[in-house]
Amino acid sequence: MTVFRLHYFPESGNSYKLALMLTLCGQTFEPVWTDFGGGVTRTTEWRTTVNAMGEIPVLEMDGERLTQTAPILLKLSERFGQYGGQTETERHEVLRWLFWDNHKLSGYMATYRYLRTFTPTPDPQVLTFFRRRLDDFLGILDQRLRSQPFAAGDAATVADLSMIAYLSYPTDETGYDLAVSHQAVHAWLGRVAQLPGWRAPYDLLPGQRLKHYV
């Protein structure tokens, strides 16, 4: 039986993606809390022994340390035969939205939320820039979800599990009330939350939390 160990910190949406995927696939994992706020991922020791890229999450599986969330999601999807898309067209859409999410939605939301909520004096001009970009990306996603229930088609895939992650944290952290600003996105989050086994981020990712400044 495979033992999964997930190196994470609770506020990490990328960690949540893997924790949720494992949970939805009926798997358990050993949580390994990481002191991201204390700078441990920037130390030489951590980068030598855990992840040379200096990033969270890291998933240990079959004696191998896996990094970069999108390829891990695809690997888990293939391993368990779930959330990978049913047709060639859907599998292409999974990749298209995964890459878009990593470059656009998750990339910007992770940084915006961190600066806005977990740093004491964020630059207002930087926040404004990120907010404008996020408004654009959320608009694109909202338009997509007006015509179909999930990103790749009629069923949830790892693309959905990737894109929901940073949007699933509390409104006071993200700064967005999606029920008001992006109703199709809000409804889609509700559909994903109906998947058997779904759990919210802080329910899956326990441990010491970062200090809030808003």
N, C-alpha and C positions, 0 to 999 in steps of 0.2 A: 504494500500500500504506500502510495506516494505521500510524503510529509511536505507540506507547504509552510514556509516561513516568510512572512511579509515584513520587511523593514519599512517603516512608515512614520509619519506624525499625523495627528488627527485632522489638521487643517488642510492637508494635501489632497486635493481633488484627484490627482493622478493615483495616489494610494487608494482612494475610495473606488476608483474604476476597477482595480484588480480585486479588492476585497469584495465588491459587489458581484463581479463576474464569478469568482470562486463560490460565493454563497449561492447565487442563482443556479450554478451547476451542481449544487449539492455537496460541495467540498468544505472542509474546515481548514483553518490555517492557524499557525502560531504567530501571534502579533509580536513584533519586535519594535517597541517604541524607540524612536531616534530623536535625539535632542537637536533638532534642526535650528530652533531659536538660539541655542547656545553655540551654534557654529560648528558642530561636530562633523558635518559633511564637508567642511572646508579644510579639515585637518589632513595632513599627509598620511597619518595612520589609517584613517577611515578610507581614504581614497586608495590606499594600498591594499587594504584587507577586505573592503566591501564593494566599492564601486569607483573605478578610476575616473568616471565622468563627474563624480561629485554630486550625484542626484539621488533623490528619493522619488519613487519607491524602488526597492530591490526585492525581487521574488526568488527565493531559493526553492528549487524543484529538482528532484532526482540528483541531488548533489551539485547542481549547477546554479550559479547566481545569474539571474536574468535581469536586464535593465532595458529601459525605454518602454513605456506603457503600451503604445500601439502594437508593436510586434508581439509583446507578451499576450495581449488580448487575442490576437490572431492565433497564436500558438495554443492558447487555452481553448479557443473555439474549435480548432481542428482536433485537439485531444479529446474533447468531450462531445463533439458533434453538435454543438449548440451555438446559436446566435451568430452564425456565419453567413446567412443568406441562403435561399433555396435554389436560385437560378444563377446562371452566369451573369446576367444583367444585375441582379441584386448583389452578387459578390463584387462586381465592379463598383456599384454604388457604395458598398461598405468601405472599400478602399478610398473612394473619392471623398466621402464625408469624414473618414478618419484623418486623412491627410489635411483636409480643410480645418478640422477641429484643432489639430495639433498646432498648425501654423497660425490660425486666426482665433477661434472662439476660446479654447482653453488657454492658449498662450497669452492672450490679452486679459481675459478674466482673472486668471491666476495672479498676474502682476498687478492689475488694478485693485483687486480685492486685498492683496497683501499690503500694498502701499496705503490704501484708504483706511483699512481696519487695524492693521498690526504694526504700523510705524507711527511714531509720535508726531512728526511734522512733515507730512507729505507735501510736495510741491503742487499747488492748485492748478498750475498750467499743465503739469504732467497728467494729473487726474482728468482734466478737461479733455486732453488729447486722447487718452485711453477711453474715456466715456464715449466720445464721438465715434471712435472705431467700433466699440462694442455695440452701440446703437445700430450701426450699419450691419454688423454681423448678425445680431439678433433679429433684425428685420429680414435678412436673407433666410434665416432658419424659420422664422415665423411664416413667411410666404410659402416655403416648402411644405410646412406642416398643415397648411390650410387645405391641401389637396390630397394628403395621404396621412395615415396614422403614425407611421414611423419613417425614419430617414430613408431607408432603402426600399420600403414597400409596406406590406400589410402586417409584417411581424417585426418585433424588436431584434436588433442585431448589436454587435459590439460597437457599431457606430453610434447607436443611441446611448449605450452605456458609457461611452467616452464623452459624448456631448452633454449629457445631463449632469456630469459630476460636479463641476464648479457652480452650476445653477441650482444645485440641490442643498446648498448651505443656507443658513438663515438669512432673511432679507436684510437684517441689520449689518450683516457682513458684506453682502454683495452690493447693497445699495439699490437693488432693483425690486420693485413689486410687479412681478411678471403677470399677475392676474389682471393688472391694470394696463401695463405698457405693451405686453406681447401675449395676447390671450391664447393664440394657437400653441405657443411654446409652453404656456402654463398648463393647458389641457394635455399636451404630450407628456409633460412631467407626471401628471396624474395617471396617465395610461401606463407609463413605465413603473410607477409605484404600485400598480396592481399585479405585477408579475409575481408569481409564487416565490416567496422567500425574500422579496425585496426588503431592505432595511435602510434607514437614513444614515448619512455619513457618520455622525457622532455615536450612533448605536453600534456601528461596525468597527469604529476606530477609537478605542478608549485611550486614556493616558493624559498626561500633563498637557495643558492647553497654552497657546500663546496669549499674551496680554492684549486685550482689546483697548483701542484708543478712541473709539467712537461709540 
